[in-house]
Amino acid sequence: MEQAKKLFSVKPSSYWRNSVDMPSYPELDQDLDTDILVIGAGIAGITTAYELIKRGRRVVLIEGRELISGTTGYTTSKLTAQHDIIYQGLIERYGEEIAKKYFQANLRAINYVKDTAAEHGIDCEFEEQEAYIYTQLDEGADIIEKEVDAYRRLHIDGYLTDSMLLDIPIKAAAVMRQQAQFHPVKYLVGLLKEIELRGGSIYEQTLAVSFDTESRPVVHTENGHTITANHVVSATHFPLQVENQYFSSNMDPKNSYGIAIKSKKPYSKGMYISLESPKRSIRSLKKGEDHYVLVGGESHVTGDGSSVLDRYEKIHQFAEEQFGVEELYEHWSSHDLLTTDQLPFIGKVSDDAPGIYTATGFGKWGLSNGVAAATLLADLIEGKDNEFADVYRIGREMEEAEPETLGEDDVNRTGNETVIRPDDLPNGTGAILEKNGQTMAYYRDDKGELHEMSASCTHNGCPVSWNDADHTWDCSCHGSRFTAEGEVVEGPALRALDRE
């Protein structure tokens, strides 16, 4: 555990990004005019750009930071239509037709990745796997059985079992066949090459900050340039510059965590997630002849003030008990937006913003939904019918989902802020403290310099809290994140924390 604590105290890094030679692209240095502009280089944005350029459209893709540096690069990388316990609830809220279409959209996304990787010879470690949701509690067995019944009603290829290949005693598990796991960064780097080969333009370190829609959309970047386009897709986690409250009222940010370990025990097959909380997510990693396992979980509301280091240690403890940890390889966190009804928002933003489209609210299942978004958005832009448009429609009346889960994510969690004065703050740590009746964010860097900032997010003024593992300030309202010194890591905020 001492080794784990030492590793968890350093900045997290992504196994997916670190195991690939990442390409680099220039920063935009001129004004542009194009047919399609895609903002955001995660799986939704890159796949949308690829799909549209494949259809013969002229495409520009921009990313505000580095490519694939958002949620897509920090995932468990399960490419599956088994999105926890969801189908029974979808049937109850929206009926069998919508539930079935949601499954079909995600199943087609899996096949899209499989076929595209084969077409272009992309070695992305695509492997078909069975996906399991399991429970160790008697009261969870009824929930699992109802979900498997929903599989039957929706003609989903799955089954009910009371045992797994993993050495974990269970009461019941819902199993979905023909699901997959893959290496998302290897896959998307392959798509980026295809976009370039077909004449697409790609820019990173090019942050979009606003747009005008008086005639054709005009997007303004932080570095002072503009991109005029016929259509703009905002695939930026939280939609760019949306003034109405529909998105903010119907999406909540959550964090979760993953560690990559070298296991003492051999790993068989399958992808697994627990029904009860705190969640445990498990899959294998392909790394030579050694047994590497990705173990994740510990989902919680962003910016709740609990210790992230504590959460990593809980996951490590589970991994040690289950597999035996020979080596703790890497650790990282993921940041997701969950909608009120568990269905993402994909489509035209509003009638007040013609030509502007978005894809957001993927929850923890953005890999399949991000691919589904790409083909849907491409059809909408081209004026074609898409059978899944109503499933993801923006502006729909929301039927709130009651999460089918057991246990609590935040039981016996330690806080991460014990400092009461700025002078007491150790190097490399942050804390929220009061000053003259105002709530301030303090960070003392490794050189001992104290940084003082407002603790109000520059998006909507919500409070931020210190993340003691990522060394970021996280906003609990809409998921904005800032570096320890207050610069924007992830929006919707576009401006650094205010300084004294």
Disulfide bonds with the S-S distance in Angstrom:
Cys462-Cys477 2.07
